[in-house]
Each structure stands twice: as C-alpha cells, then as structure tokens.
Amino acid sequence: VDEFSLIYDLIAPAAGARSDVVLGIGDDGALLRPPGDDVLVAVVDTLVEGVHFPVGFPPEDLGYRAVAVNFSDLAAMGAEPRWITLALTMPRADAGWLQAFMGGLRAACAPTGTALVGGDMTRGPLCVTVQALGSVPAGLALTRSGARPGDRIYVSGCLGDAAAGLAVLLDTAVDRASETCLVERFARPTPRLALGRALRGLATACIDVSDGLVGDIAHVARASGCAALLDIDAIPLSAALMAGRWSSGQRRDFALAGGDDYELCFTLPPDVGDARSPAWPSGVPVTRIGEMHPGPPAVLGRDASGRVVPLGSGYRHF
Amino acid sequence: VDEFSLIYDLIAPAAGARSDVVLGIGDDGALLRPPGDDVLVAVVDTLVEGVHFPVGFPPEDLGYRAVAVNFSDLAAMGAEPRWITLALTMPRADAGWLQAFMGGLRAACAPTGTALVGGDMTRGPLCVTVQALGSVPAGLALTRSGARPGDRIYVSGCLGDAAAGLAVLLDTAVDRASETCLVERFARPTPRLALGRALRGLATACIDVSDGLVGDIAHVARASGCAALLDIDAIPLSAALMAGRWSSGQRRDFALAGGDDYELCFTLPPDVGDARSPAWPSGVPVTRIGEMHPGPPAVLGRDASGRVVPLGSGYRHF
C-alpha cells in the first residue's frame, strides 16, 4: 500500500469541510482563509509511543488524544480551533490501524467543526504530531504572564485521574474494567474550550495542566514574576480516584505532578468575583486552590495545618 | 537538563523576530497576526532518522533541511513563508547537538525573515516535524490541478543530484570530498521561493520534486486529468552528476525517481512564452522537459529515438 492511496482512501474522507478551507488535503499545502480581525493561534504537540502513551494503546484513542491535547492548548489561550494538520509516523502502512486512528481523530474534531487540512505520513517509530490552528479576538488571548499577587488560583474539573488511569493501563495485574473512567480520562481528555472562551477578559493568566499542576503553575509564576501558594487539601479529586486502591500520598502525587489531565488552571483578580458562583459563565466545575503572592517565582504548598512547603517542579521530558 | 531550560537557553534566542508575531515561544501557543487579504498556506513535513536522512547526519544540516523541505512546499504553492513551528523528538537532551541543529534551522529561516513561533520537544527516536505557515495573494496560489493538454512542462535547476549525494553519504567506501556538491544538494536543498512567486498567475500547475520527478508529475497528471509526456533526454543533469562514477542508467534513475532535489516542476500554457527566455522573471535556470497530452492520467517517457514508454510512479513511503 503506498502513502497516496492511504491518504485518499482513509484520510481525505475524514478531513471535514469548512467554508474557510480554500484547498485542503491533496496538494503541496493547504490554502486557508485567515480569521478576519482575530489573531491566529498556533499550537503543536507530539505523542511518542512508549513515552506519552503505552505500546498497544488503542489507535482510536491515540487519534482522539492527539487532537484533544492540542485543543487543550488552544483552550488555555482562550482560542477556538479551526484547522489541524497531522504528521503521522508509523512502522508500517496498516489500513485497519489507520482507519481506527482516523475515527478517533475525527471524533475529537467533530464537536468544534475543525477540519484536517494537511499532513505528512512517514515510516518510522510510532509518533504523532498534530498542529492546531485557531483564533481568538485581538487583545483577548489568555497567556501565562498576567497573574498578580492577590489573584486567586482556580482549576477546572478534578486532577490526578489521568495519571491514575495511566497507572491502571501500565499495571497488567489489575482488572481494568473497574477503573474504566480513570483510563478514559487518560485516553480521551476533554479540552476545556468553553471555559477558555468564558475566561477571555477575566483571567489574568491561564495554562492547561499537561505536565502536572506544580510544573504548570510554575510556568505561570515564572512568566508573571510572582509566587503561587497552593492549598494542597483544596485540590479537587474525583470520586473514582478516591475509591481506587491508592494511598493518600499517591493520590496527592497524581494530582500535583501526574499531568495529562488537561484541565485549565487560571488566575482571577479578587474583584471579578468567585468562579465557583452559580453565575459563572461555564458549565465546568471549578475549584479555588490557592492564590498568588509577592516574591520570586516559586510554587509553595500549604497543608491543612497551615504549614507552607516548597513543591517540586513537575514532569521532565528528558 | 530539562526541556524548559533547553527551550529558553537554546531555542528562544534562535526564534527570530517579526512584527506579525504577537506572542512567540514560551506560552501554550503562539499568537500571530493574520496576513490581511492574503490566503494562509499551511505545509508540514517530517524527517525520520534512518528513513529520510542517514544515522549520523550532521545536526546543522538536519535543522537546515527540515526547514528547507517545508519552504519548498510553500514555493510550489507560490507562497512566502512567515512562521514555523518545530516538533523535535530526540533520544536525549544533548545541548551541543541541539545548538548545532538550531543553527542550521536559523540559517534556513534567516533569508526570508521567517520566525520560529512555537513547538514541542519530546524524548524518543530522532524525528523532526516542521510546519511552515505562509501566505499568497488570494486567487494566485499555484496548485497541481490546472494543467491542460498542450501545456509545456518545465523543471528548475538540475535533477538527480540529491539522490546521488545520498548515495555518496551512504557509501562509506567513497571519498566524499570529491563529491561535496552532490552531498550538499541532499543536505541543504534550496527552496525555489523566488521562482514560485514569479510563477503566480502564469503556471497552470506546480509541484516540488521531493519524491522523484515521475511520482511528482504523476500527482499533477492525476489532479489535472491529463497525461504527462517527458522527454527523457531533456531532463537537466548537473556537471557534478555527469562527472561522477555512475552509469547513464543510474543517472537517469536518480533524475527520474531519486527525489530530494526540491526543484519546482510546473506547466505553462503555450501562449505565455518560453520560461527559458532571458525575459523570464526568475534567476533560476529552467528547462523544458515535456508537455501535457489528452488522455487518462499517466506519466510517459519519450527517448531520443522517439519511442514512448510508460514510466513508474516514484518513491513509496511504505
């Protein structure tokens, strides 16, 4: 099977149509109508087999996840997705595998009407790079650099589920069926696009929790030039995680350093009100987990007794 | 060494500045000012170690080549580069290697003032994906689909050098110094951006020669719905290739099927004049190598005796 018949038979039909795609898959490049006065947002994420997902990870989940992690970056900028490109390296041309992969990719794109507009398929160790292009009204993009002392720190959803889910996936001794929803949180993260939009003009800083809460909030602290103080016991944990076989220390490690949850962590100045109030414009639950303080960039944790300790810095890629 | 210190120390300084970059490397995504009325052009290419370049390939050449092959796709659309993102997967964080790689990437970007605006660094088998974003005035993009019977087929520069250069690289028995310029053609291809711009509004179809002339012109034939007839003996070969130790059959194979030359192959209707005339608006030599004919999509070759034979279909990725 050659690259080109795979592209035309399996990929082009899953591309999706949009009026701002002048020319999609099948030429040297894609032609795209720019988003008027909005600003373009470009994000890119790579998933490597054995590093970011286990060997044997289902292709439909891989396709979904490769898109979702990029949409999560767009959400953290307050942006809406428009187009993606796919660079897929795989050991051999396996039509069944590719069809499942494309099904997952399509499922992740469909809710936002995002179109796959181009890509490259190559032979080699399994590795997926998706680039997503989106847009945000000029001046309203969320960044990491605007947090100020006194701003409150919030996080959406629950943390630690995805790390627990990955642990379940890697532990062959375990009955996975009982922990499906944790595995699902790893396999098919939900990008918080609506929340990101709702935060435009309100949040002073925003980041998605991909490498682990502490490491990610450390980026905000560094870019904003102040310190983050987290109330460890306030960090939201799911019922599924609490019901699992993990110690409280393991649960805390999953939540603080596990990563892969793709929730949004953001800061709000005290005068915009409490993001937990029923009037808050987003359907996603959010939890207040700390506040920014004056001082050199750092991440500190405060436990139930009020004791403050420095926290580590999250996932390292090398 | 962690990912983030590598990014800030080695990558950010090589990013390049542009007035249309609102926010570059260092946040969840890049913020880019769209190109007014122009159409955006998105291209992406992956280079995998051992597949697209040999193990031990110099990192400075790899960085250069990863950009140049993408710019070649933009050239084939008549577009100008604006921004790139870099997804770099490498087995370990090697600062010396990365510095050399970034030097090559920067050298390829500098002539056009293209900025590196984001990326992702991951651990795994060596693999580079660059996405380039460019622009072209609306309605003037070159595609593969407009060639008509009677159009003349041209190619820029010479073909076969890069394939010969790769053969030199892979052949440890050979004295490489004597064939430096062939190796250079593989290692540092020249994207034909000025020629692509000059062809706007003139060429009926255009493609870059990346997979091999026959395979690439077959895309034009398929997209345009007609046949391509190549005059085999008209295909331009360099003095370096002619001086090499290859048989005439090997040279022909390099030129017809070798790929990696990143020249432009394009079609002109008879009434726009001959692209070889001195009045032609591009500094790159071009050669007429055949013409389009009525009939089902196919690539045919005509030898010096006038005999017409079907040709194969070029590089297969799997």
HADDOCK unambig.tbl for C-alpha pairs under 7 A between the chains (distance, minus, plus):
assign (segid A and resid 1 and name CA) (segid B and resid 318 and name CA) 6.95 0.50 0.50
assign (segid A and resid 2 and name CA) (segid B and resid 316 and name CA) 5.63 0.50 0.50
assign (segid A and resid 2 and name CA) (segid B and resid 317 and name CA) 6.36 0.50 0.50
assign (segid A and resid 2 and name CA) (segid B and resid 318 and name CA) 5.85 0.50 0.50
assign (segid A and resid 3 and name CA) (segid B and resid 316 and name CA) 6.60 0.50 0.50
assign (segid A and resid 3 and name CA) (segid B and resid 317 and name CA) 5.71 0.50 0.50
assign (segid A and resid 3 and name CA) (segid B and resid 318 and name CA) 6.66 0.50 0.50
assign (segid A and resid 27 and name CA) (segid B and resid 143 and name CA) 6.48 0.50 0.50
assign (segid A and resid 27 and name CA) (segid B and resid 144 and name CA) 6.35 0.50 0.50
assign (segid A and resid 28 and name CA) (segid B and resid 43 and name CA) 6.99 0.50 0.50
assign (segid A and resid 28 and name CA) (segid B and resid 73 and name CA) 5.32 0.50 0.50
assign (segid A and resid 28 and name CA) (segid B and resid 76 and name CA) 6.65 0.50 0.50
assign (segid A and resid 28 and name CA) (segid B and resid 77 and name CA) 6.68 0.50 0.50
assign (segid A and resid 28 and name CA) (segid B and resid 207 and name CA) 6.70 0.50 0.50
assign (segid A and resid 29 and name CA) (segid B and resid 41 and name CA) 6.13 0.50 0.50
assign (segid A and resid 29 and name CA) (segid B and resid 42 and name CA) 5.47 0.50 0.50
assign (segid A and resid 29 and name CA) (segid B and resid 43 and name CA) 4.70 0.50 0.50
assign (segid A and resid 29 and name CA) (segid B and resid 73 and name CA) 6.51 0.50 0.50
assign (segid A and resid 29 and name CA) (segid B and resid 74 and name CA) 6.89 0.50 0.50
assign (segid A and resid 29 and name CA) (segid B and resid 77 and name CA) 6.90 0.50 0.50
assign (segid A and resid 30 and name CA) (segid B and resid 41 and name CA) 5.40 0.50 0.50
assign (segid A and resid 30 and name CA) (segid B and resid 42 and name CA) 5.13 0.50 0.50
assign (segid A and resid 30 and name CA) (segid B and resid 43 and name CA) 6.60 0.50 0.50
assign (segid A and resid 31 and name CA) (segid B and resid 39 and name CA) 6.27 0.50 0.50
assign (segid A and resid 31 and name CA) (segid B and resid 40 and name CA) 5.65 0.50 0.50
assign (segid A and resid 31 and name CA) (segid B and resid 41 and name CA) 4.78 0.50 0.50
assign (segid A and resid 31 and name CA) (segid B and resid 42 and name CA) 6.78 0.50 0.50
assign (segid A and resid 32 and name CA) (segid B and resid 39 and name CA) 5.76 0.50 0.50
assign (segid A and resid 32 and name CA) (segid B and resid 40 and name CA) 4.88 0.50 0.50
assign (segid A and resid 32 and name CA) (segid B and resid 41 and name CA) 6.21 0.50 0.50
assign (segid A and resid 33 and name CA) (segid B and resid 39 and name CA) 5.28 0.50 0.50
assign (segid A and resid 33 and name CA) (segid B and resid 40 and name CA) 6.13 0.50 0.50
assign (segid A and resid 34 and name CA) (segid B and resid 34 and name CA) 5.95 0.50 0.50
assign (segid A and resid 34 and name CA) (segid B and resid 39 and name CA) 6.38 0.50 0.50
assign (segid A and resid 34 and name CA) (segid B and resid 40 and name CA) 6.14 0.50 0.50
assign (segid A and resid 39 and name CA) (segid B and resid 31 and name CA) 6.27 0.50 0.50
assign (segid A and resid 39 and name CA) (segid B and resid 32 and name CA) 5.76 0.50 0.50
assign (segid A and resid 39 and name CA) (segid B and resid 33 and name CA) 5.28 0.50 0.50
assign (segid A and resid 39 and name CA) (segid B and resid 34 and name CA) 6.36 0.50 0.50
assign (segid A and resid 40 and name CA) (segid B and resid 31 and name CA) 5.64 0.50 0.50
assign (segid A and resid 40 and name CA) (segid B and resid 32 and name CA) 4.86 0.50 0.50
assign (segid A and resid 40 and name CA) (segid B and resid 33 and name CA) 6.11 0.50 0.50
assign (segid A and resid 40 and name CA) (segid B and resid 34 and name CA) 6.13 0.50 0.50
assign (segid A and resid 41 and name CA) (segid B and resid 29 and name CA) 6.12 0.50 0.50
assign (segid A and resid 41 and name CA) (segid B and resid 30 and name CA) 5.40 0.50 0.50
assign (segid A and resid 41 and name CA) (segid B and resid 31 and name CA) 4.77 0.50 0.50
assign (segid A and resid 41 and name CA) (segid B and resid 32 and name CA) 6.21 0.50 0.50
assign (segid A and resid 42 and name CA) (segid B and resid 29 and name CA) 5.46 0.50 0.50
assign (segid A and resid 42 and name CA) (segid B and resid 30 and name CA) 5.13 0.50 0.50
assign (segid A and resid 42 and name CA) (segid B and resid 31 and name CA) 6.77 0.50 0.50
assign (segid A and resid 43 and name CA) (segid B and resid 28 and name CA) 6.98 0.50 0.50
assign (segid A and resid 43 and name CA) (segid B and resid 29 and name CA) 4.69 0.50 0.50
assign (segid A and resid 43 and name CA) (segid B and resid 30 and name CA) 6.59 0.50 0.50
assign (segid A and resid 43 and name CA) (segid B and resid 118 and name CA) 6.99 0.50 0.50
assign (segid A and resid 44 and name CA) (segid B and resid 119 and name CA) 5.71 0.50 0.50
assign (segid A and resid 44 and name CA) (segid B and resid 120 and name CA) 6.32 0.50 0.50
assign (segid A and resid 45 and name CA) (segid B and resid 120 and name CA) 5.65 0.50 0.50
assign (segid A and resid 46 and name CA) (segid B and resid 87 and name CA) 6.65 0.50 0.50
assign (segid A and resid 46 and name CA) (segid B and resid 120 and name CA) 6.56 0.50 0.50
assign (segid A and resid 46 and name CA) (segid B and resid 122 and name CA) 6.99 0.50 0.50
assign (segid A and resid 48 and name CA) (segid B and resid 124 and name CA) 6.48 0.50 0.50
assign (segid A and resid 73 and name CA) (segid B and resid 28 and name CA) 5.31 0.50 0.50
assign (segid A and resid 73 and name CA) (segid B and resid 29 and name CA) 6.51 0.50 0.50
assign (segid A and resid 74 and name CA) (segid B and resid 29 and name CA) 6.89 0.50 0.50
assign (segid A and resid 76 and name CA) (segid B and resid 28 and name CA) 6.65 0.50 0.50
assign (segid A and resid 77 and name CA) (segid B and resid 28 and name CA) 6.66 0.50 0.50
assign (segid A and resid 77 and name CA) (segid B and resid 29 and name CA) 6.90 0.50 0.50
assign (segid A and resid 87 and name CA) (segid B and resid 46 and name CA) 6.65 0.50 0.50
assign (segid A and resid 92 and name CA) (segid B and resid 318 and name CA) 6.31 0.50 0.50
assign (segid A and resid 93 and name CA) (segid B and resid 318 and name CA) 6.16 0.50 0.50
assign (segid A and resid 118 and name CA) (segid B and resid 43 and name CA) 6.99 0.50 0.50
assign (segid A and resid 119 and name CA) (segid B and resid 44 and name CA) 5.71 0.50 0.50
assign (segid A and resid 120 and name CA) (segid B and resid 44 and name CA) 6.32 0.50 0.50
assign (segid A and resid 120 and name CA) (segid B and resid 45 and name CA) 5.65 0.50 0.50
assign (segid A and resid 120 and name CA) (segid B and resid 46 and name CA) 6.57 0.50 0.50
assign (segid A and resid 122 and name CA) (segid B and resid 46 and name CA) 6.98 0.50 0.50
assign (segid A and resid 122 and name CA) (segid B and resid 317 and name CA) 6.16 0.50 0.50
assign (segid A and resid 123 and name CA) (segid B and resid 317 and name CA) 6.35 0.50 0.50
assign (segid A and resid 123 and name CA) (segid B and resid 318 and name CA) 6.23 0.50 0.50
assign (segid A and resid 124 and name CA) (segid B and resid 48 and name CA) 6.48 0.50 0.50
assign (segid A and resid 125 and name CA) (segid B and resid 125 and name CA) 6.91 0.50 0.50
assign (segid A and resid 143 and name CA) (segid B and resid 27 and name CA) 6.47 0.50 0.50
assign (segid A and resid 144 and name CA) (segid B and resid 27 and name CA) 6.33 0.50 0.50
assign (segid A and resid 207 and name CA) (segid B and resid 28 and name CA) 6.69 0.50 0.50
assign (segid A and resid 316 and name CA) (segid B and resid 2 and name CA) 5.68 0.50 0.50
assign (segid A and resid 316 and name CA) (segid B and resid 3 and name CA) 6.58 0.50 0.50
assign (segid A and resid 317 and name CA) (segid B and resid 2 and name CA) 6.42 0.50 0.50
assign (segid A and resid 317 and name CA) (segid B and resid 3 and name CA) 5.73 0.50 0.50
assign (segid A and resid 317 and name CA) (segid B and resid 122 and name CA) 6.10 0.50 0.50
assign (segid A and resid 317 and name CA) (segid B and resid 123 and name CA) 6.28 0.50 0.50
assign (segid A and resid 318 and name CA) (segid B and resid 1 and name CA) 6.97 0.50 0.50
assign (segid A and resid 318 and name CA) (segid B and resid 2 and name CA) 5.86 0.50 0.50
assign (segid A and resid 318 and name CA) (segid B and resid 3 and name CA) 6.61 0.50 0.50
assign (segid A and resid 318 and name CA) (segid B and resid 92 and name CA) 6.24 0.50 0.50
assign (segid A and resid 318 and name CA) (segid B and resid 93 and name CA) 6.12 0.50 0.50
assign (segid A and resid 318 and name CA) (segid B and resid 123 and name CA) 6.17 0.50 0.50
